[in-house]
């Protein structure tokens, strides 16, 4: 039988053994090890500092792309008019909003190809954002430049009026670089033309826009001055006197374009060392000596695709990196002896605490195997890092499993965990109800609202629908833009789907009231039938989903709400399963696109318990009108629809049915007419 020991005995024995071995070798090896550690520490400090600078540079690049995308969105609104000079004032207002939202931008400019006119928003040193408009250049290459300041109340204050401004954006380096590249591009650093601050150096992200025949229409440019980058570099400190700087690789040779310190001799030596070894994506480090002092220089090229050819560099005096480590070494040697004594005393106490924590983690692991995934607050809090990591890892695992439950049914996850098997492709044919919900007119919402507001509306819609589906124990299969696909299986799946549909519409009404937006509506389609339920996918990724004609029919029913102006449509198969529990009314008999078999379609009005007398009257009158229509009594059907519309003027099904009855009264259908309407829209 193998010898076993308690955790307390094991830790005590290991502590004493380790302490004895450490005391024997510490005097001979400590100094060497700390020198190695100091080198590693220096590398880590340099690496972290480089990453800080790189993140800032990366943020500038991302800001440029974001600003360019927003600016092009605003320009696109005005392209239908041809982008003449009259369009530039409203575009200037739009650009002002972009610069206000993105404070890193120095300039945002639009130059028109066919006229040379341009508008520009410039960030002044005092934070103001004047809007500048210039007319097309005349025969003397002169433009009329006007500059306004937008007041808080939205009115404009004229700051400058120069009818003799000589400037053509089409001749500027950024414009020509964008035209030459034929796509969004970064320029090399060059001198900006600024009527107030004179010549300043910066870099531009320029994007050309073409028409449908690939003719250049305009160029949108986002500018950053090197002054802003230099100010940032001066705020980043590396030790006492270390600093960062940026090198630009040009065809004419590399040069320092921004630096956090004025040290020309050291910068020249560092630049010479960097250019001897081509910068790459990996961080490179070298030691240089300038006037008897040793420095550690590191460099790495920006890794972002389509980024400027910039190299992020750091430079640090060697003594600053090693001096503190040498002092720490002496202190550490003193505390080793005292720490050994305290270690013996504390080992028993620590062992007891660790064992108690481990027993708690073991109990939580057993609960996790049974999918009891409630968070345990104190599991990752303690004095031992490794035990904390174990507890935190278990909590992350439980959080991941809770997240996983949102994608697949809990019982499916539990089966996998209990069986110990991995998920694999496969499915079973089963009866279920599919649920499709679509946010009405989201394209219009996206065009008429700010992007943030449109996303907020869409998120609110997806959240309320998903919550009601989960509440009814349904499964959200996927989100297709502004559409939710879900399914319900198991006992009473059709009833649960109808409950979810009614509650989702009620929640949508509350959202509509909160946002004071009467046009905020959604359409829901429900269909019951057999489908393949299971796991599909590849070795890379699986999806727990449903497949088959039932799914397609449910999708088509959701689309038919547009025809009948109804909020919820369901098929006859679903209606049969909910009979007695819900109030529905017949809407039509039709064939949806892609299917030849006719479907009897119903509108879900309410639960049988909550249905009002008015809703019941609506259902009864609709059924009478549809019955008359089906037996070719179009005059009677039309009369019944007129009566119904007199009481319910905006009723969609009655409007559609009356139009058809009126048409068939004028031109009767053939003798073999079966009363089925062939839908042509999805």
Secondary structure, DSSP 8 states (H G I E B T S, - for coil): ------HHHHHHHHHHHHHHHHHHHHHHHHHHHHHHHHHHHHHHHHHHHHHHHHHHHHHHHHHHHHHHHHHHHHHHHHGGGT--GGGHHHHHHHHHHHHHH-TT-SEEEEEETTT--EEEEEE-TTS-EEEEEE----TTS-EEEEEEEE-TTS-EEEEEEEEEE---GGGSHHHHHHHHHTS-EE---EEEEETTTEEEEEEEEEEEEE-TT--EEEEEEEEEEHHHHHHHHHH--BTTTBEEEEEE--TT--EEEEESS--HHHHHHHHHHHHHS---SS-EEEEEEETTEEEEEEEEE--STT--SEEEEEEEEHHHHHHHHHHHHHHHHHHHHHHHHHHHHHHHHHHHHHHHHHHHHHHHHHHHHTT-----TTTT-SS-HHHHHHHHHHHHHHHHHHHHHTTS-HHHHHHHHHHT----SEEEEEEEEEEEEEETTHHHHHHHS-HHHHHHHHHHHHHHHHHHHHHTT-EEEEEETTEEEEEEESTTHHHHHHHHHHHHHHHHHHHHHHTT-TT--EEEEEEEEEEEEEEEE-SS-EEEEEESHHHHHHHHHHHHHHHHT-SEEEEHHHHHHTBTTEEEEEEEEEE-TT--S-EEEEEEEEETTT--HHHHHHHHHHHHHHHHHHTT-HHHHHHHHHHHHHHSTT-HHHHHHHHHHHHHHHS---TT--S-EE----
